[in-house]
């Protein structure tokens, strides 16, 4: 795979009555994406303290092709379909990395 990495921030608000189900579906999707897709470099989800229905996901893909392929995978489509009624707000923000490091 070639090209520059794609980094996105997703800001979501989830119906508070569905938060536990949403979290389980999100966790399943993230684990499948990391295990099955070489082009998904990292997916990190957090919730805002004192506002657990406000979720932020930092997504890093190897390149545009990896991102586009991710959107077509069965596990992502399952997540999208099963959570569509739970998500009350979604904002996708393209971001530029400044310093991103992790210990493996």
N, CA and C atoms as a LAMMPS dump frame, in Angstrom:
ITEM: TIMESTEP
0
ITEM: NUMBER OF ATOMS
312
ITEM: BOX BOUNDS ff ff ff
-5.0000000000000000e+02 5.0000000000000000e+02
-5.0000000000000000e+02 5.0000000000000000e+02
-5.0000000000000000e+02 5.0000000000000000e+02
ITEM: ATOMS id mol type element x y z
1 1 1 N 0.834 -1.18 0
2 1 2 C 0 0 0
3 1 3 C 0.877 1.24 0
4 2 1 N 0.489 2.217 -0.8
5 2 2 C 1.261 3.442 -0.853
6 2 3 C 0.342 4.629 -0.595
7 3 1 N 0.932 5.797 -0.47
8 3 2 C 0.159 7.006 -0.204
9 3 3 C 0.309 7.436 1.231
10 4 1 N -0.22 8.609 1.512
11 4 2 C -0.063 9.15 2.853
12 4 3 C -1.161 8.642 3.773
13 5 1 N -0.85 8.476 5.048
14 5 2 C -1.848 7.976 5.999
15 5 3 C -3.051 8.913 6.102
16 6 1 N -4.196 8.312 6.357
17 6 2 C -5.44 9.045 6.589
18 6 3 C -5.721 8.99 8.084
19 7 1 N -5.891 10.157 8.697
20 7 2 C -6.194 10.229 10.122
21 7 3 C -7.488 11.014 10.271
22 8 1 N -8.431 10.411 11.012
23 8 2 C -9.734 11.047 11.202
24 8 3 C -10.127 10.975 12.664
25 9 1 N -10.921 11.954 13.06
26 9 2 C -11.532 11.953 14.387
27 9 3 C -13.038 11.891 14.171
28 10 1 N -13.669 10.927 14.8
29 10 2 C -15.121 10.831 14.756
30 10 3 C -15.665 11.268 16.106
31 11 1 N -16.609 12.194 16.07
32 11 2 C -17.285 12.651 17.278
33 11 3 C -18.731 12.181 17.194
34 12 1 N -19.122 11.338 18.14
35 12 2 C -20.465 10.776 18.12
36 12 3 C -21.192 11.061 19.426
37 13 1 N -22.5 11.201 19.32
38 13 2 C -23.362 11.206 20.486
39 13 3 C -24.316 10.036 20.314
40 14 1 N -24.471 9.28 21.386
41 14 2 C -25.246 8.048 21.364
42 14 3 C -26.456 8.216 22.263
43 15 1 N -27.59 7.673 21.846
44 15 2 C -28.787 7.656 22.69
45 15 3 C -28.408 6.989 24.01
46 16 1 N -28.543 7.71 25.144
47 16 2 C -28.104 7.152 26.425
48 16 3 C -28.733 5.804 26.773
49 17 1 N -29.918 5.542 26.286
50 17 2 C -30.576 4.267 26.573
51 17 3 C -29.972 3.077 25.843
52 18 1 N -29.1 3.352 24.877
53 18 2 C -28.501 2.271 24.081
54 18 3 C -26.992 2.179 24.252
55 19 1 N -26.441 2.922 25.213
56 19 2 C -24.98 3.064 25.284
57 19 3 C -24.251 1.738 25.484
58 20 1 N -24.769 0.855 26.322
59 20 2 C -24.065 -0.416 26.558
60 20 3 C -24.05 -1.273 25.291
61 21 1 N -25.161 -1.34 24.592
62 21 2 C -25.217 -2.097 23.334
63 21 3 C -24.298 -1.462 22.297
64 22 1 N -24.326 -0.127 22.219
65 22 2 C -23.45 0.569 21.274
66 22 3 C -21.985 0.253 21.556
67 23 1 N -21.582 0.349 22.813
68 23 2 C -20.179 0.085 23.17
69 23 3 C -19.764 -1.331 22.784
70 24 1 N -20.631 -2.294 22.991
71 24 2 C -20.312 -3.679 22.632
72 24 3 C -20.133 -3.813 21.119
73 25 1 N -21.009 -3.195 20.334
74 25 2 C -20.896 -3.257 18.874
75 25 3 C -19.648 -2.526 18.382
76 26 1 N -19.336 -1.393 18.984
77 26 2 C -18.134 -0.641 18.605
78 26 3 C -16.878 -1.445 18.917
79 27 1 N -16.833 -2.044 20.09
80 27 2 C -15.673 -2.853 20.467
81 27 3 C -15.489 -4.02 19.508
82 28 1 N -16.578 -4.684 19.154
83 28 2 C -16.521 -5.804 18.203
84 28 3 C -15.979 -5.333 16.852
85 29 1 N -16.446 -4.174 16.382
86 29 2 C -16.012 -3.647 15.092
87 29 3 C -14.535 -3.276 15.119
88 30 1 N -14.092 -2.628 16.17
89 30 2 C -12.682 -2.224 16.274
90 30 3 C -11.787 -3.46 16.315
91 31 1 N -12.148 -4.442 17.106
92 31 2 C -11.324 -5.649 17.201
93 31 3 C -11.235 -6.371 15.864
94 32 1 N -12.344 -6.461 15.13
95 32 2 C -12.326 -7.112 13.817
96 32 3 C -11.485 -6.309 12.826
97 33 1 N -11.612 -4.998 12.84
98 33 2 C -10.861 -4.159 11.904
99 33 3 C -9.362 -4.304 12.101
100 34 1 N -8.927 -4.278 13.357
101 34 2 C -7.497 -4.407 13.645
102 34 3 C -6.994 -5.805 13.283
103 35 1 N -7.782 -6.823 13.566
104 35 2 C -7.363 -8.203 13.301
105 35 3 C -7.36 -8.549 11.814
106 36 1 N -8.308 -8.002 11.061
107 36 2 C -8.525 -8.458 9.683
108 36 3 C -8.012 -7.524 8.593
109 37 1 N -7.737 -6.27 8.917
110 37 2 C -7.384 -5.299 7.885
111 37 3 C -5.972 -4.75 8.109
112 38 1 N -5.068 -5.095 7.224
113 38 2 C -3.695 -4.589 7.327
114 38 3 C -3.631 -3.068 7.232
115 39 1 N -4.547 -2.467 6.485
116 39 2 C -4.521 -1.024 6.275
117 39 3 C -5.097 -0.202 7.414
118 40 1 N -5.723 -0.859 8.385
119 40 2 C -6.205 -0.153 9.575
120 40 3 C -5.064 -0.18 10.585
121 41 1 N -4.425 0.963 10.787
122 41 2 C -3.26 1.021 11.653
123 41 3 C -3.635 1.161 13.12
124 42 1 N -4.666 1.947 13.406
125 42 2 C -5.145 2.033 14.783
126 42 3 C -6.551 2.607 14.822
127 43 1 N -7.301 2.154 15.801
128 43 2 C -8.63 2.673 16.111
129 43 3 C -8.697 2.768 17.624
130 44 1 N -8.933 3.964 18.134
131 44 2 C -8.987 4.187 19.572
132 44 3 C -10.273 4.925 19.9
133 45 1 N -11.099 4.319 20.76
134 45 2 C -12.375 4.919 21.148
135 45 3 C -12.349 5.279 22.627
136 46 1 N -12.861 6.462 22.932
137 46 2 C -12.976 6.928 24.311
138 46 3 C -14.332 7.612 24.47
139 47 1 N -14.764 7.731 25.731
140 47 2 C -15.959 8.516 26.016
141 47 3 C -15.565 9.7 26.887
142 48 1 N -16.347 10.758 26.804
143 48 2 C -16.093 11.962 27.584
144 48 3 C -16.521 11.689 29.029
145 49 1 N -15.625 11.915 29.954
146 49 2 C -15.938 11.713 31.367
147 49 3 C -17.144 12.577 31.732
148 50 1 N -18.042 12.022 32.496
149 50 2 C -19.297 12.667 32.917
150 50 3 C -20.318 12.783 31.791
151 51 1 N -19.953 12.366 30.58
152 51 2 C -20.88 12.334 29.436
153 51 3 C -20.607 11.053 28.646
154 52 1 N -20.911 9.888 29.225
155 52 2 C -20.517 8.623 28.593
156 52 3 C -21.157 8.365 27.233
157 53 1 N -22.184 9.128 26.88
158 53 2 C -22.796 8.956 25.565
159 53 3 C -22.098 9.773 24.481
160 54 1 N -21.065 10.536 24.852
161 54 2 C -20.266 11.282 23.878
162 54 3 C -18.978 10.501 23.631
163 55 1 N -18.888 9.939 22.445
164 55 2 C -17.794 9.045 22.063
165 55 3 C -16.884 9.762 21.076
166 56 1 N -15.583 9.538 21.221
167 56 2 C -14.595 10.051 20.26
168 56 3 C -13.755 8.876 19.788
169 57 1 N -13.545 8.793 18.479
170 57 2 C -12.754 7.709 17.902
171 57 3 C -11.651 8.329 17.048
172 58 1 N -10.409 7.977 17.353
173 58 2 C -9.276 8.39 16.524
174 58 3 C -8.953 7.217 15.601
175 59 1 N -9.037 7.457 14.306
176 59 2 C -8.859 6.42 13.292
177 59 3 C -7.607 6.719 12.469
178 60 1 N -6.762 5.705 12.271
179 60 2 C -5.572 5.877 11.442
180 60 3 C -5.526 4.742 10.418
181 61 1 N -5.493 5.129 9.146
182 61 2 C -5.45 4.178 8.033
183 61 3 C -4.164 4.385 7.248
184 62 1 N -3.648 3.339 6.653
185 62 2 C -2.385 3.412 5.913
186 62 3 C -2.452 4.409 4.766
187 63 1 N -3.619 4.504 4.126
188 63 2 C -3.793 5.408 2.99
189 63 3 C -5.277 5.478 2.638
190 64 1 N -5.607 6.259 1.631
191 64 2 C -7 6.45 1.207
192 64 3 C -7.637 5.125 0.79
193 65 1 N -6.883 4.278 0.091
194 65 2 C -7.426 2.982 -0.352
195 65 3 C -7.8 2.114 0.842
196 66 1 N -6.972 2.119 1.875
197 66 2 C -7.269 1.33 3.078
198 66 3 C -8.534 1.842 3.757
199 67 1 N -8.686 3.154 3.804
200 67 2 C -9.89 3.738 4.406
201 67 3 C -11.134 3.349 3.605
202 68 1 N -11.059 3.497 2.291
203 68 2 C -12.2 3.15 1.435
204 68 3 C -12.547 1.666 1.541
205 69 1 N -11.528 0.808 1.603
206 69 2 C -11.766 -0.635 1.742
207 69 3 C -12.432 -0.939 3.087
208 70 1 N -11.989 -0.247 4.136
209 70 2 C -12.57 -0.45 5.471
210 70 3 C -14.074 -0.212 5.456
211 71 1 N -14.521 0.807 4.744
212 71 2 C -15.942 1.156 4.705
213 71 3 C -16.802 0.089 4.047
214 72 1 N -16.181 -0.838 3.314
215 72 2 C -16.922 -1.878 2.604
216 72 3 C -16.856 -3.247 3.284
217 73 1 N -16.151 -3.353 4.4
218 73 2 C -15.991 -4.655 5.055
219 73 3 C -17.286 -5.089 5.737
220 74 1 N -17.521 -6.407 5.815
221 74 2 C -18.732 -6.896 6.489
222 74 3 C -18.832 -6.444 7.945
223 75 1 N -17.708 -6.409 8.669
224 75 2 C -17.786 -6.019 10.081
225 75 3 C -18.115 -4.534 10.245
226 76 1 N -17.61 -3.667 9.352
227 76 2 C -17.959 -2.253 9.453
228 76 3 C -19.419 -2.035 9.069
229 77 1 N -19.866 -2.689 8.011
230 77 2 C -21.258 -2.536 7.582
231 77 3 C -22.231 -3.052 8.639
232 78 1 N -21.87 -4.139 9.33
233 78 2 C -22.697 -4.639 10.431
234 78 3 C -22.785 -3.58 11.527
235 79 1 N -21.654 -3.03 11.928
236 79 2 C -21.618 -1.98 12.948
237 79 3 C -22.496 -0.799 12.524
238 80 1 N -22.316 -0.31 11.297
239 80 2 C -23.067 0.843 10.8
240 80 3 C -24.562 0.581 10.829
241 81 1 N -24.966 -0.592 10.337
242 81 2 C -26.395 -0.921 10.273
243 81 3 C -27.005 -1.107 11.655
244 82 1 N -26.304 -1.819 12.534
245 82 2 C -26.864 -2.132 13.845
246 82 3 C -26.841 -0.948 14.808
247 83 1 N -26.007 0.052 14.552
248 83 2 C -25.943 1.211 15.446
249 83 3 C -26.646 2.439 14.879
250 84 1 N -27.179 2.352 13.671
251 84 2 C -27.724 3.549 13.017
252 84 3 C -28.807 4.239 13.848
253 85 1 N -29.655 3.491 14.53
254 85 2 C -30.694 4.099 15.35
255 85 3 C -30.197 4.565 16.708
256 86 1 N -28.973 4.239 17.062
257 86 2 C -28.403 4.628 18.358
258 86 3 C -27.643 5.944 18.288
259 87 1 N -27.126 6.275 17.109
260 87 2 C -26.296 7.464 16.925
261 87 3 C -27.201 8.669 16.691
262 88 1 N -27.134 9.644 17.606
263 88 2 C -27.956 10.847 17.459
264 88 3 C -27.189 11.984 16.792
265 89 1 N -25.858 11.885 16.767
266 89 2 C -25.032 12.906 16.123
267 89 3 C -23.71 12.267 15.716
268 90 1 N -23.232 12.607 14.519
269 90 2 C -21.946 12.105 14.022
270 90 3 C -21.257 13.21 13.237
271 91 1 N -20.025 13.519 13.646
272 91 2 C -19.187 14.467 12.919
273 91 3 C -17.862 13.779 12.631
274 92 1 N -17.47 13.753 11.359
275 92 2 C -16.178 13.197 10.954
276 92 3 C -15.253 14.352 10.616
277 93 1 N -14.076 14.357 11.238
278 93 2 C -13.136 15.453 11.067
279 93 3 C -11.821 14.885 10.549
280 94 1 N -11.374 15.375 9.395
281 94 2 C -10.044 15.02 8.9
282 94 3 C -9.033 15.833 9.699
283 95 1 N -8.034 15.156 10.236
284 95 2 C -7.023 15.827 11.056
285 95 3 C -5.632 15.519 10.514
286 96 1 N -4.675 16.368 10.869
287 96 2 C -3.281 16.151 10.506
288 96 3 C -2.513 15.75 11.759
289 97 1 N -1.81 14.626 11.706
290 97 2 C -1.057 14.207 12.883
291 97 3 C 0.081 15.173 13.195
292 98 1 N 0.304 15.379 14.462
293 98 2 C 1.447 16.17 14.921
294 98 3 C 2.487 15.225 15.502
295 99 1 N 2.111 14.481 16.525
296 99 2 C 2.991 13.483 17.121
297 99 3 C 2.101 12.327 17.575
298 100 1 N 2.307 11.179 16.988
299 100 2 C 1.515 10.003 17.336
300 100 3 C 2.475 8.838 17.55
301 101 1 N 2.518 8.35 18.765
302 101 2 C 3.412 7.243 19.099
303 101 3 C 2.665 6.276 20
304 102 1 N 3.055 5.051 19.964
305 102 2 C 2.508 4.062 20.895
306 102 3 C 3.56 2.993 21.156
307 103 1 N 3.441 2.364 22.269
308 103 2 C 4.304 1.239 22.594
309 103 3 C 3.529 -0.026 22.285
310 104 1 N 4.135 -0.92 21.564
311 104 2 C 3.463 -2.171 21.181
312 104 3 C 3.766 -3.263 22.147
